[in-house]
Amino acid sequence: MGAETPLGEGRPIKRRAGSAAGGQRVADSRPPLVDGRVVGSRCTECGYPSAQTGLPWCPACQRGEMVEEGFGPDGVVWSSARVQLRVLHREPPYTLAYVDLDDGPRVLARLLEPVVLPPGARVGILGTEDGDLIASTEIAKEPV
């Protein structure tokens, strides 16, 4: 048997090292918070909401143009989990939750309170920390 070809040598790969590891810069997929609203986009054809901006077409219908829009700041928990290990500078325990923003997309947020919330619990996005969305049950309002 010959020597194995190292990963990525002579063929394209999707995985690549980020700039911290000497590779190319990798786009930050986290949505920004501007004026208390999560910035994303919505399809002009089908109304599909996305937490990303700069999409060339709608990922749902593939027909519509995506236009920038602000969402939230309130929504309901779709799922949450308590994290018990250290990731970068984040000290455990902390809780991550997928939040379905009112009339908007699903986003990943860190909960201010380190407790697991049941699906359907109301939360509000109150800010960001190091680019991560921060949510809390303390500021959530009922939809009108």
N, C-alpha and C positions, 0 to 999 in steps of 0.2 A: 504494500500500500504506500502511496505517496504521502507527502506532508499535507495536512489539512490547510485550506485557505483560510486566513483570518477573516472574521466577520466583516463584511463590507468591502473587502478588497476585490476589485474587479467587477463589482456589481453594486447597483444602487440599493440603499436601505432607507427605511423611514426613520429608524432611531439614529440620533446623533447626539454627541456631547454638547451641552450648553456652553455658553461663553465662560462660565466659571471653571469648566474643565478644559478650556483651550479650544473649544469648537465654535460653531456658529451660534449667534444669538437665537434663542427660541422665543416665539411670540408668547406673551402673557395672555392666557385665555380667561383670566378673571375679569368680570365686568367692573367698570369703575362706578363710583357713586358721585353724582354731581347734583348739587342743590337738593340733597335728600332723596334723590331718585336713582335707581339702578339704570344705567345707560345700556341699552341694547338696540334691537331693531325689530321691525314688524313687516310682514309681506303685504304688498299693495294688492295682491290678487286674493289670497285666501285668509289673510289676517294672522298667520302663524307668527307667534312671538319667539324671539331668540335673545339669549343673553350675550350674543356676539355682535360686533359691529363690523362693517366692511365686507359683508358677505356679498358675492357677486349675484346670487340668485337665491330664491327660497329653498331651503333644504327639504321642505315638506311637499310643495307642489311643483317645484323646478320651473315655474313660469314667471312668478312675480319678482318685482324688484324689492329689495330690503331697504327700508328707510329707517333712519335713527329715531328712537323713541325712548322716553323715560318711563320706568315702571316702578310700582310699589309706592311707598316703602313697606307696606304690610302684605302679609300672606299667611299661608297655612303650611305647617310641617308635613312633608310627604313621608320622610323617614329621618331618624336621627340615631347617632351612635356615640357612645362615650369612648374616647381614645385613651389608652393607658400606657402609651409609649411616647418618648420624647422624639419630636421631629423638629430638626433645626433648633430654633430658639424657643419653641413652644413647650412649656413644662406640663406634664400630665398631672391630673386628669383634665381633659377638656372635651367638649362635645361639638360634633359637626352635625349639621342638618341640611337636608335638601328642602328648600322652601319654594312652594309654588306661589309666586307673587300674584296678587289680585290682578286679573286681566293681563297677566304677563307670563314670562318664562319661569322655569324651575332653575334655581341657583343654589350653589353650595355656600353655606355660611357657618361661621363659628358662633356658637351660642355663648352669650355673656355668662349665663348660669351653667355650671358643669353638671347638668342633669339631662337625662334622656327624656325627650318629650314624646307623647303619643302622636300618631298621625292625626291631623286635623287641628292641632293646637295652634292658636294664633300667635304670630310673632311679628316684630317690626325690625326692619334693617335700620340700625342707628348710626352706622359709620363704617370705617375701614381701619384695619391695623395691618401694616406691612402689605397692603394690597388685598388682604382677605376681607370679605364682607363680615360684619359683626351684627348678630341679631339678638333680640331680647323679647321676653314675654311681657316685660314691664311697660312697653310703649305701644303694643299692638292695639289697633282699633278695629271694631267690627266694620265690615264693609257696608256701604250705604246703597 
